[in-house]
Structures are given as C-alpha cells and as structure tokens.
Amino acid sequence: MVRLLYTRIPMDRLGVLIGPEGRTKKALEEMTGVHLDVDSKTGEVTIDESRSDDPSLGLRVKDAVTAIARGFSEARALRLLEDETYLRIYSVKDYADMRPRRLQLKGRVIGAKGKTRSLIEELSGAYVSVYGLTISVIGRTFPLDVACRAVEMLLRGSEHAAVYRYLERMRAALREEEKAF
C-alpha cells in the first residue's frame, strides 16, 4: 500500500533539507526507510512511507522536514525522530494583527542579542526557532511544555522577568525529570 504525505518547505531552506551533496536527505532516508521526493522548483516535499513498517515514522519525518522549514538545523530537526520528542509551532499572526506588533513579538521571544531565546533553551532543555512569522519549539514532552509556556507568556505580553522566574522555578522539576529518564 502506498502511503504518501505532503508538505512544503521555503526555497531558502531547501539547501538545509537536502544538505551538502544530498547528505542530509540521504541520511534521513537511510535512518527511517522513508523516501523523500523534493521538488526544487516549488519546495513541495513528498514523503513515501510505504517501505516503512512503522506508520508513525512518516509523520515524524514530516515533522522533521517541517522543523527544517521553520528554521531549525538538520541536527535539531532530526531529534524529532526520537520517541517522546515533539514539534509545536506558533503563528505570530495569532497574537497580533499589525506588522509592527508582530515584529515586536518576535523580538520579545528572541530578546536582546538572542538572550531570551537562549535562556528558554538553556533552562527548559527544548530548542526554539524564530523564522518568518512563526516561533517553533522542539523538545521532549515536559521540556516542550515548559518552553511553550514561556513562549506563550512572552507572546501574551508578560514581562521578561516573570518569564525568567517561571523558567527558574521549573528548572528543578526539569532536572528531576532528566534523572528519571
């Protein structure tokens, strides 16, 4: 049975998906048994999961391709192939109507010289990417929830200090979860 999934990737991110001399695409296919057909003119990606025994693998590959499309490096995107690792994407359009406010919200998540984004990643253990009008987060279940809560707080207008306090409070719980895992 042929099982196909489709997604689209921005033209400026195609090189990351394919990789130097096609290595990233080939590695992804070899790791998963899924075949990727990338249309370099339109950015459309077809994922053929018919050779895989695991039907959820195609969805995880689609998430990895989507993560690359949303600005993550291939190394971070490939973490989505691991169990209990997920991708969540926020559209800045959902939080602001006007372009200046959208840019301001993106800036709030990034922070001065990338400080806020770095702190969210460091204190939660999740990865954050700001690309276009989206903010994306990759992480295991609990770290993902912590990072997403921090992102949502910023998007809704919480003070940076309040977000940092939240992340500091959650750090101990995250460490306990790491030990259990």
NORDARA-V307635 format. One line per field, one symbol per residue. phi: phi as a letter, one per 20 degrees, with the letter a starting at -180 (. if undefined). psi: psi as a letter, one per 20 degrees, with the letter a starting at -180 (. if undefined). burial: b if it has 24 or more other C-alpha atoms within 12 Angstrom, else e. A space follows every 50 residues. Layout:
# NORDARA-V307635
phi = ???
psi = ???
burial = ???
This chain:
# NORDARA-V307635
phi = .ecdccbccfgfdgffffnflmffgffffffdmeddddefednfcddddf eeedfffffffffffffffeoffffffffffffmdcdccdefffdbeegg fffffgffffmflmffgfffffednddccdbldccdcdafgfgfffffff ffgffeoffgfffffgffffgfffffffffe
psi = ppoqqqrqpqhiighgggrpkjggggggghhijqppopoihijpppoojh iqhohihhhhggggghgghjiqrhghhihiiqqkprppppphhiiphqgh hghggghhhgrpkjgggggggghhjrqppopckqpqpprrgghgggghgg ghgghjjqqhhhgggghghigghhgghghh.
burial = eeebbbbbbbeebbbbbbeeeeebbeebbeebebbbbbeeeebbbbbbbe ebeeeebbbbbbbbbbbbbbbbbbebbbbbbbeebbbbbbbbeebeeeee ebbbbbbbbbbeeeebbbbbbebbbbbbbbbbbbbbbbbbbbbbbbbbbb bbbbbeeeebeebbebbeebbeebeeeeeee
